[in-house]
Each structure stands twice: as C-alpha cells, then as structure tokens.
Amino acid sequence: MGEQAGDRRIVIEPVTRVEGHGKVTILLDEQGRVRQARLHVVEFRGFERFIQGRPYWEMPVAVQRLCGICPVSHHLCAAKAVDHIVGADRLTPTADKVRRLMHHGQFFQSHALHFFYLAAPDLLFGFGSDVLARNVIGVARAHPELAKRGILMRKWGQEIIRVTSGKRIHGTGAIPGGVNKNVSLAERDEALRDLPQMIEWAQAAVGLAKDYTLSHLDELADFGSFESSHLSIVRSDGALDLYDGNLRAIDADGRTIFDGVAPARYADVLAEDVKPWSYMKFPFIRDLGPDDGWYRVGPLSRMNTCAFIDTPLAEAARREFRAITGPRPCHVTMAYHWARMIETLHAAEKIGELLHDSDLQGSDLVVRGERRSEGVGIVEAPRGTLFHHYRVDDDDLVTMCNLIVSTTSNNVPMNRAVESVARKYLSGREITEGLLNHVEVAIRAYDPCLSCATHAMGQMPLEVDLLDADGRLVDRRVRDGS
C-alpha cells in the first residue's frame, strides 16, 4: 500500500535517542487519518559481504566494528562461531569465565546507557513534554543523582570490559578457542570495590522501572502493545543464560513452538525475508511462514521464555514482573524497560559471582581441536538474540557470512508498534512534535541498534541526482533494487 493522491506525508528523520540512523514515514489521508506508518533503516553497512575473503581469525575483531555500543556482543558471538571452526568445543574454565565476565559487563553498561541516557527523559518528563528538557541534559538538571548513577554504572560496566578485553570499546580479548588474557588480582579487587554500590543502584533502577510500569499500566497496555511470539536462548534447565544455550520460542499464550534447538541448527527453524523499503531483514519462524512467523527478542522476550533466573535478587524481581500477566507472557511493549533493569541487576550479581572465582586468574587460556569448515555462534545481546554464521575454505578464508542481529528480529514488532501508536495518537489531530515523539518512544522501548541491523540482498536501490552550478536538477537516475 504505497502513497496515494491526496496523501500528506510526515517524516521523522532521524529517529532520535537510538543507535544508528533510521526514519519514520507516516501517510495521512485527506481526513488526516493515518493510513500507513513505517520505520525505515536508511543506512547500509555490508559487513556480510566485505569480510568475505578475510581470514576467519579476524572475525571477532572485524565484525564488532558494526557498532560502538554493543561491540562485545559481536566480538563474543563471532568468537563462539570460530571456536567451532578450530574445534574448540569446550573452552578452558578460565577462558569461559573471562568471556562471561566480559559479556555481563557489556549488559550492565549497555542497559544503563539506554535506560538513564535514552529512555529516562520520556519516562520522567512525559512523552509530550518540552523537547528542550526531554533529553539527558534535562535529566541531569532535574534529577542530578539519577544522572550521576547512570554515568557511574556505565563506567563500571566499561571497566569490566576493559579488564577482560583490553579496551572499553572494540577490545581483542576473545580469540579462536579462548581468550588472550586473564584477570589479575589487582583488576579483580578494583572491580569488587564498587560491586555493592552497583547492586544497590541496579535494585533501585528495577524499582523505578517497575513503579513507572505499574502506575501507568492501563495506558501502556494499549501503547504500541500487541500479542506476539517470543524467542531467546535458554540454559538446558530453562534458566536465563545470556552467553550460551539452545533456542526456545513460545507463542502469544506461552505454548512452546520449538525448544532445545542447538545453535548450529538455527536455519532449520528460522528463515529471513526482505522488503524493498528497508535495509533490515525480516526473520520469521519457518513453520509459521513470513506473515505469521515474526517474533520478538530482547529483555521482554527473555523474561517470557526463561523458567527462572539463577541469581536471587533478579529472580525475585522476575517473579514480580511475571505476576502482572500470570501464566501468559507479558506483551506490554513499554515493559521492556522493566525487564531491561532486571537483567541489569542479574548482570551485576553474575559479575559478583565471577569476580570471586579464582579461575579468572588461571593461565590455561586456549584450546584447539579438529578443524572444521563452518561455525555458528549465538549469544543474547542486550537487544536480543544474535546469530553469527561463517563458512571458510581450505585457505582459512571466509566464503560466507550470515548475521541475524537482535534489532532485525524486532523489525516487524517495531513497525507494528509504530503503526499502532501513530493511528492512536496522530489520526485526526494537529500534528505536534510531542505527538510525533510518542512514535519514537515506542521504537526506543526496543533499544534498537539500527547500524547493526542493516542488510541488503540483491542490488541496492540507488538514486543519483545531477545538479548544475546553481543547484538546478539536470538529470536523475534511479535503480529500484528489484
């Protein structure tokens, strides 16, 4: 359903307070009613193509350049994939725990960044509040202690990343078959010093997100919310596991669609579709087809798919979260924030466990086994389930790469949320910046990383305008990508 005669087009470009570049187009009919609303990802990265021909051992360092916000997720997911290529089916205890510590540090800092820097202005001041105050500077002015906590929480998470990967951003700690450094006693003690404060602040953040959700539940239940399937990895006993596990998918009623699917078999249960108006793919569950097989991933989905959390404070918080919907999954889109803070608390608890484990100071860092030509890695990134799949030739060069990024899996849900909010708040009204921000709020709930998620199959659409010295259009060439 494209643009029709008499339509009025409204464009939100760029979508603000998200990572990457995207825009929303809204078509209003002659009566001012929303006829169509879409989220477009307008940048193209091409990592799946340009790393072909590169040595496989470069992947953990190369592919994390997709993003400066969640590089650890790509770093570790690629490392897990190349572990299979070098035959490292089981890492040493030191390597496994150093990687897990790095991963939980990433979750802690990424979730803190999103909640305190990007989402908090909407939650604290209101979706339609003054745009000059609705930002992180406004939060710092009105709630200085809260802003300070967000900054220091993110800093602590980044320090965990630094001591495990060598750098806060784009580190090199994970290598095929293990890691290249352990954690020294001095590094451990430095991180432990602030652990109690971080757990206390994470608990307070859970309370803030919970209180906001419950006090606005009637409104939020109809704000970009809808029933959906959910997908994540879980541990063999059903526990939340952000680093390793098998795939589980449930439907809108909580019934199992599939469970226990090993990472190497992901393509048996998932497929990908493309649309001509976005560089993001549209993954779906094979047995349900592209129209009905879409699903959600991320903190909300992980709270719905896991049976329990293996750290006490986060598990108590999860039980409170699940109590609002009883046995059925929670489908409230804005509850992503509450779920996100539960995971932040869980990450702090897991960091505490790992810092007290003497295996972090071990010296046995790398293993090797039987060489293979293919490897798949799956982790839970802060934004949802992340897939890396590589094939290599006899010269150790990558011949195929497929990435299914968390935000890609949330592509259909985000578009549904955009259309739902646009129809409810924009139809038949005078359009204001505050009303348009409602649409952005629905997108931000997913904490999308649009630069990670861009992808194209076939030819890229291309428009070239030739202008003369006075800026007049002389010629135009268009390739539609079909």
C-alpha positions as CSV (number, residue, x, y, z in Angstrom):
1,M,0.0,0.0,0.0
2,G,2.0,3.0,-1.3
3,E,1.4,6.7,-1.3
4,Q,-1.8,7.8,-2.9
5,A,-3.1,11.0,-4.4
6,G,-4.2,13.5,-1.7
7,D,-2.0,11.8,1.0
8,R,0.0,14.0,3.3
9,R,3.4,12.7,4.2
10,I,5.1,13.2,7.6
11,V,8.7,12.2,8.1
12,I,10.5,11.8,11.4
13,E,14.2,11.9,10.4
14,P,16.3,10.9,12.1
15,V,14.7,8.9,14.9
16,T,16.4,10.3,17.9
17,R,18.0,8.7,21.0
18,V,18.7,5.4,19.3
19,E,21.9,3.9,17.9
20,G,22.2,4.2,14.2
21,H,20.2,6.1,11.5
22,G,16.5,5.5,10.8
23,K,13.4,7.4,9.8
24,V,9.7,7.0,10.1
25,T,7.3,7.9,7.3
26,I,3.6,8.4,8.1
27,L,0.9,8.8,5.4
28,L,-2.2,10.7,6.3
29,D,-5.3,10.5,4.1
30,E,-7.4,13.6,3.2
31,Q,-9.3,13.3,6.5
32,G,-6.0,13.4,8.5
33,R,-6.2,9.7,9.4
34,V,-3.1,7.6,9.5
35,R,-3.2,5.2,6.5
36,Q,0.4,3.8,6.8
37,A,3.3,4.2,9.1
38,R,6.7,2.6,8.7
39,L,10.1,2.5,10.2
40,H,12.9,2.7,7.6
41,V,16.5,1.8,8.1
42,V,18.3,4.1,5.7
43,E,22.0,3.2,6.2
44,F,23.8,0.2,4.7
45,R,26.9,-1.4,6.2
46,G,27.6,-4.5,4.1
47,F,29.6,-6.5,6.6
48,E,28.3,-9.8,5.4
49,R,29.9,-9.1,2.0
50,F,33.2,-7.2,2.6
51,I,34.5,-9.7,5.2
52,Q,34.4,-12.5,2.6
53,G,37.9,-13.3,1.6
54,R,39.3,-12.4,5.1
55,P,41.0,-14.9,7.4
56,Y,38.5,-16.4,9.8
57,W,40.6,-15.5,12.9
58,E,40.0,-11.8,12.1
59,M,36.2,-12.1,12.6
60,P,36.0,-11.5,16.4
61,V,37.8,-8.2,15.9
62,A,36.5,-7.2,12.5
63,V,32.7,-7.7,12.9
64,Q,32.5,-5.8,16.2
65,R,33.1,-2.6,14.1
66,L,29.5,-2.9,13.2
67,C,28.8,-1.0,16.4
68,G,30.3,1.2,19.1
69,I,27.5,0.5,21.6
70,C,27.4,-3.3,21.6
71,P,30.7,-4.4,20.1
72,V,31.3,-7.0,22.9
73,S,28.2,-8.9,21.7
74,H,29.5,-9.2,18.1
75,H,33.0,-9.9,19.4
76,L,31.9,-12.8,21.5
77,C,29.3,-14.2,19.1
78,A,31.9,-14.3,16.3
79,A,34.4,-15.8,18.7
80,K,31.9,-18.6,19.5
81,A,31.4,-19.2,15.8
82,V,35.1,-19.5,15.1
83,D,35.6,-21.7,18.2
84,H,33.7,-24.4,16.2
85,I,35.9,-23.8,13.2
86,V,39.1,-24.5,15.2
87,G,37.4,-27.4,17.0
88,A,37.2,-25.8,20.4
89,D,34.0,-27.5,21.6
90,R,34.8,-26.8,25.2
91,L,36.8,-23.9,26.4
92,T,39.0,-23.9,29.5
93,P,37.3,-22.7,32.7
94,T,39.4,-19.5,32.7
95,A,38.5,-18.7,29.1
96,D,34.8,-19.4,29.6
97,K,34.6,-17.3,32.7
98,V,36.6,-14.4,31.4
99,R,34.3,-14.3,28.4
100,R,31.2,-14.5,30.6
101,L,32.5,-11.7,32.8
102,M,33.1,-9.5,29.7
103,H,29.6,-10.3,28.5
104,H,27.9,-9.3,31.7
105,G,29.9,-6.2,31.8
106,Q,28.6,-5.4,28.4
107,F,25.0,-6.0,29.5
108,F,25.4,-3.8,32.6
109,Q,26.8,-0.8,30.7
110,S,24.6,-1.1,27.7
111,H,21.4,-1.3,29.7
112,A,22.5,1.5,31.9
113,L,23.2,3.7,28.9
114,H,19.8,3.0,27.4
115,F,17.7,3.4,30.5
116,F,19.4,6.5,32.0
117,Y,20.5,8.3,28.9
118,L,17.9,7.5,26.2
119,A,14.7,6.3,27.8
120,A,14.6,8.2,31.1
121,P,13.7,11.6,29.6
122,D,10.4,10.2,28.3
123,L,9.6,8.3,31.5
124,L,10.5,11.2,33.8
125,F,9.1,14.2,31.9
126,G,6.3,12.6,29.8
127,F,6.2,11.7,26.1
128,G,4.9,15.1,25.0
129,S,6.9,17.3,27.3
130,D,9.1,20.2,26.2
131,V,11.7,18.9,23.8
132,L,14.3,21.3,25.2
133,A,14.1,19.5,28.5
134,R,13.4,16.0,27.2
135,N,17.0,14.9,27.0
136,V,19.9,13.7,29.1
137,I,20.9,17.2,30.0
138,G,17.3,17.8,31.3
139,V,17.6,14.6,33.4
140,A,20.9,15.9,34.8
141,R,19.3,19.2,35.8
142,A,16.1,17.8,37.2
143,H,17.4,14.6,38.7
144,P,21.2,15.0,39.2
145,E,21.6,12.0,41.5
146,L,19.8,9.7,39.0
147,A,22.0,11.1,36.1
148,K,25.1,10.5,38.2
149,R,24.1,6.9,38.9
150,G,23.7,6.3,35.2
151,I,27.1,7.6,34.4
152,L,28.9,5.7,37.1
153,M,27.0,2.5,36.3
154,R,28.0,2.6,32.7
155,K,31.6,3.5,33.7
156,W,31.8,0.4,35.9
157,G,30.5,-1.9,33.2
158,Q,33.0,-0.5,30.7
159,E,35.8,-1.1,33.2
160,I,34.7,-4.8,33.4
161,I,35.0,-4.9,29.6
162,R,38.4,-3.2,29.7
163,V,40.0,-5.7,32.1
164,T,38.7,-8.7,30.1
165,S,39.2,-7.5,26.6
166,G,42.0,-4.9,26.8
167,K,39.9,-1.9,25.8
168,R,36.5,-0.4,26.7
169,I,35.4,-0.4,23.0
170,H,36.5,-2.8,20.3
171,G,38.7,-5.0,22.5
172,T,40.6,-8.1,21.5
173,G,40.2,-10.4,24.4
174,A,38.3,-13.3,22.8
175,I,40.3,-15.3,20.2
176,P,39.5,-18.6,18.4
177,G,39.5,-21.2,21.1
178,G,39.6,-19.0,24.1
179,V,41.0,-15.6,25.4
180,N,44.3,-13.9,25.2
181,K,44.4,-12.6,28.8
182,N,43.1,-13.5,32.3
183,V,42.0,-11.1,35.1
184,S,44.7,-10.1,37.6
185,L,44.1,-9.9,41.3
186,A,44.5,-6.2,41.2
187,E,41.9,-5.8,38.4
188,R,39.6,-8.1,40.3
189,D,39.9,-6.1,43.5
190,E,39.3,-2.8,41.7
191,A,36.1,-4.1,40.3
192,L,35.0,-5.6,43.6
193,R,35.3,-2.3,45.4
194,D,32.3,-0.8,43.7
195,L,30.2,-4.0,43.4
196,P,27.9,-3.4,46.4
197,Q,27.1,0.1,45.2
198,M,26.3,-1.2,41.7
199,I,24.0,-3.9,43.0
200,E,22.2,-1.3,45.2
201,W,21.8,1.1,42.3
202,A,20.6,-1.7,40.0
203,Q,18.0,-2.6,42.5
204,A,16.8,1.0,42.7
205,A,16.6,1.1,38.9
206,V,14.4,-2.0,38.9
207,G,12.2,-0.3,41.4
208,L,12.0,2.9,39.3
209,A,11.1,0.9,36.1
210,K,8.6,-1.3,38.0
211,D,6.8,1.6,39.6
212,Y,6.6,3.5,36.4
213,T,5.1,0.5,34.5
214,L,2.6,-0.4,37.2
215,S,1.4,3.1,37.8
216,H,0.8,3.6,34.0
217,L,-0.2,0.0,33.2
218,D,-3.7,0.8,31.8
219,E,-2.2,3.3,29.4
220,L,0.8,1.3,28.5
221,A,-1.2,-1.9,27.8
222,D,-2.5,-0.1,24.7
223,F,0.6,1.8,23.8
224,G,2.2,0.0,20.9
225,S,1.5,-3.3,22.6
226,F,0.3,-6.5,20.9
227,E,0.4,-10.2,21.3
228,S,3.4,-11.9,19.7
229,S,5.7,-14.9,19.8
230,H,9.0,-14.6,21.7
231,L,12.4,-16.1,21.2
232,S,15.7,-16.4,23.1
233,I,18.3,-18.9,24.1
234,V,18.0,-20.6,27.5
235,R,20.1,-22.9,29.6
236,S,19.4,-26.6,29.5
237,D,17.5,-26.4,32.7
238,G,15.4,-23.4,31.4
239,A,17.3,-20.7,33.2
240,L,18.1,-17.3,31.7
241,D,21.6,-17.6,30.2
242,L,22.8,-14.6,28.3
243,Y,26.0,-16.2,27.0
244,D,25.2,-19.8,26.0
245,G,22.2,-22.1,25.4
246,N,19.8,-23.5,22.9
247,L,16.9,-21.8,21.2
248,R,13.4,-21.6,22.6
249,A,10.4,-20.0,21.0
250,I,6.9,-19.6,22.6
251,D,3.6,-18.3,21.1
252,A,1.5,-15.5,22.5
253,D,-0.2,-17.9,25.0
254,G,3.2,-19.2,26.2
255,R,2.9,-22.5,24.4
256,T,6.2,-23.9,23.1
257,I,6.8,-23.5,19.3
258,F,10.2,-25.2,19.5
259,D,12.8,-25.8,22.2
260,G,16.3,-27.2,22.7
261,V,17.4,-26.2,19.2
262,A,21.2,-26.2,19.1
263,P,22.8,-23.1,17.6
264,A,24.1,-25.0,14.5
265,R,20.5,-25.8,13.7
266,Y,19.1,-22.3,13.7
267,A,18.4,-22.3,10.0
268,D,16.1,-25.3,10.4
269,V,13.7,-23.2,12.4
270,L,14.3,-19.6,11.2
271,A,14.3,-18.0,7.8
272,E,14.7,-14.5,6.5
273,D,12.6,-12.3,4.3
274,V,13.4,-8.9,2.7
275,K,11.3,-5.8,1.8
276,P,12.2,-3.2,-0.8
277,W,11.8,-0.2,1.6
278,S,14.3,-1.2,4.3
279,Y,17.9,-2.5,4.6
280,M,16.8,-4.6,7.6
281,K,15.8,-8.2,7.0
282,F,12.6,-9.7,8.3
283,P,13.3,-13.0,10.1
284,F,10.5,-15.5,10.8
285,I,9.8,-18.9,12.2
286,R,9.9,-21.3,9.2
287,D,6.9,-23.5,10.2
288,L,4.7,-20.4,10.6
289,G,5.7,-18.6,7.4
290,P,6.7,-14.9,6.8
291,D,3.2,-13.5,7.6
292,D,2.6,-15.2,10.9
293,G,6.1,-16.3,12.0
294,W,7.5,-13.0,13.2
295,Y,8.6,-12.8,16.8
296,R,10.1,-10.6,19.4
297,V,13.5,-10.8,21.1
298,G,15.3,-8.9,23.9
299,P,14.7,-8.3,27.6
300,L,10.9,-8.7,27.4
301,S,11.1,-11.9,25.5
302,R,13.8,-13.3,27.8
303,M,11.6,-12.8,30.8
304,N,8.9,-14.6,29.0
305,T,10.9,-17.6,27.7
306,C,13.1,-18.4,30.7
307,A,11.8,-20.6,33.5
308,F,13.9,-18.8,36.2
309,I,16.9,-16.6,36.8
310,D,19.8,-18.2,38.8
311,T,20.7,-15.1,40.9
312,P,18.4,-14.4,43.9
313,L,17.7,-10.7,43.6
314,A,17.0,-10.8,39.8
315,E,14.8,-13.9,40.3
316,A,12.7,-12.2,42.9
317,A,12.3,-9.2,40.5
318,R,11.4,-11.6,37.6
319,R,8.6,-13.1,39.7
320,E,7.1,-9.7,40.4
321,F,7.4,-9.0,36.7
322,R,5.6,-12.2,35.6
323,A,2.9,-11.7,38.3
324,I,1.3,-8.9,36.2
325,T,0.2,-11.3,33.5
326,G,0.0,-14.6,35.4
327,P,0.8,-17.7,33.3
328,R,0.6,-15.9,30.0
329,P,3.6,-14.0,28.6
330,C,3.8,-10.2,29.1
331,H,3.2,-8.4,25.8
332,V,3.4,-4.8,27.1
333,T,5.9,-3.1,24.9
334,M,6.9,-0.5,27.4
335,A,7.6,-3.3,29.9
336,Y,10.9,-3.8,28.0
337,H,12.3,-1.1,30.3
338,W,11.4,-3.0,33.5
339,A,12.7,-6.3,32.0
340,R,15.9,-4.5,31.0
341,M,16.6,-3.3,34.5
342,I,16.0,-6.8,35.9
343,E,18.7,-8.0,33.6
344,T,21.0,-5.2,34.7
345,L,20.6,-6.4,38.3
346,H,21.2,-10.0,37.2
347,A,24.4,-8.9,35.3
348,A,25.7,-7.2,38.5
349,E,25.0,-10.4,40.5
350,K,26.8,-12.6,38.0
351,I,29.7,-10.2,37.8
352,G,30.0,-10.6,41.6
353,E,30.0,-14.4,41.3
354,L,32.6,-14.4,38.7
355,L,34.9,-11.9,40.4
356,H,35.1,-14.2,43.4
357,D,36.1,-17.2,41.2
358,S,39.8,-18.0,41.2
359,D,39.6,-19.4,37.7
360,L,39.8,-15.9,36.4
361,Q,43.5,-15.9,37.4
362,G,44.2,-19.1,35.5
363,S,46.9,-19.4,32.8
364,D,45.3,-22.1,30.6
365,L,43.6,-19.8,28.1
366,V,43.3,-21.6,24.6
367,V,42.3,-25.0,23.3
368,R,42.2,-26.4,19.8
369,G,40.6,-29.5,18.2
370,E,39.6,-30.9,14.8
371,R,39.4,-28.2,12.1
372,R,36.0,-27.6,10.6
373,S,34.8,-25.5,7.6
374,E,31.7,-24.0,9.3
375,G,30.8,-22.4,12.6
376,V,27.7,-20.8,14.2
377,G,27.7,-18.7,17.3
378,I,24.6,-17.4,19.2
379,V,24.6,-15.1,22.3
380,E,21.9,-13.0,23.9
381,A,23.0,-9.4,23.1
382,P,21.4,-6.6,25.2
383,R,18.9,-6.0,22.5
384,G,18.1,-9.7,21.9
385,T,19.3,-12.9,20.3
386,L,22.3,-12.5,18.0
387,F,23.4,-15.0,15.3
388,H,26.8,-15.3,13.6
389,H,27.3,-17.9,10.9
390,Y,30.6,-18.4,8.9
391,R,31.9,-20.8,6.3
392,V,35.6,-20.9,5.4
393,D,37.7,-22.6,2.7
394,D,40.9,-24.6,2.9
395,D,42.9,-21.4,2.9
396,D,41.2,-20.3,6.1
397,L,39.3,-17.5,4.2
398,V,35.7,-16.7,4.9
399,T,33.4,-17.6,2.0
400,M,30.0,-17.0,3.6
401,C,28.8,-14.9,6.5
402,N,25.2,-14.5,7.7
403,L,24.3,-12.3,10.6
404,I,20.9,-12.1,12.2
405,V,21.1,-9.2,14.6
406,S,18.7,-8.6,17.5
407,T,17.1,-5.4,16.1
408,T,16.5,-7.3,12.8
409,S,14.3,-9.8,14.7
410,N,12.4,-6.9,16.2
411,N,11.8,-5.4,12.8
412,V,8.2,-6.4,12.4
413,P,7.3,-5.7,16.0
414,M,8.8,-2.2,15.8
415,N,6.9,-1.5,12.6
416,R,3.7,-2.7,14.3
417,A,4.3,-0.5,17.3
418,V,5.0,2.5,15.1
419,E,1.7,2.0,13.2
420,S,-0.3,1.3,16.3
421,V,0.9,4.4,18.1
422,A,0.6,6.6,15.0
423,R,-3.0,5.6,14.5
424,K,-3.9,6.1,18.1
425,Y,-2.2,9.5,18.7
426,L,-1.9,11.2,15.3
427,S,-5.1,10.4,13.4
428,G,-7.4,13.4,13.0
429,R,-5.2,15.7,15.2
430,E,-3.0,18.6,14.6
431,I,0.5,17.1,14.4
432,T,2.9,18.4,17.1
433,E,6.5,17.4,18.0
434,G,5.2,16.0,21.2
435,L,2.8,13.7,19.4
436,L,5.5,12.6,17.0
437,N,7.7,11.7,19.9
438,H,5.1,9.2,21.0
439,V,6.1,7.2,17.9
440,E,9.7,7.5,18.8
441,V,9.0,6.3,22.4
442,A,7.6,3.1,21.0
443,I,10.7,2.5,18.9
444,R,13.1,3.3,21.9
445,A,11.4,0.7,24.0
446,Y,13.2,-1.9,21.9
447,D,16.6,-0.1,22.3
448,P,17.2,-0.7,18.6
449,C,20.7,-0.7,17.2
450,L,20.0,0.3,13.6
451,S,23.6,0.3,12.4
452,C,24.0,-3.3,13.5
453,A,20.8,-4.4,11.7
454,T,21.3,-3.1,8.2
455,H,21.5,-5.6,5.4
456,A,20.5,-6.0,1.8
457,M,20.0,-8.9,-0.6
458,G,20.3,-8.4,-4.4
459,Q,21.0,-4.9,-5.7
460,M,20.9,-1.9,-3.5
461,P,18.3,0.7,-4.6
462,L,20.1,3.8,-5.7
463,E,19.2,7.4,-6.6
464,V,21.6,9.8,-8.3
465,D,20.8,13.4,-8.9
466,L,23.0,15.6,-11.1
467,L,22.8,19.3,-10.2
468,D,24.3,22.2,-12.1
469,A,26.3,25.0,-10.5
470,D,23.1,26.8,-9.4
471,G,21.7,23.8,-7.8
472,R,19.1,23.0,-10.5
473,L,18.3,19.4,-11.3
474,V,19.9,18.4,-14.6
475,D,19.3,14.7,-14.6
476,R,18.3,11.8,-12.3
477,R,18.9,8.1,-12.5
478,V,17.1,5.6,-10.3
479,R,17.7,1.9,-9.7
480,D,14.9,0.4,-7.6
481,G,16.8,-2.7,-6.4
482,S,14.3,-5.2,-7.8
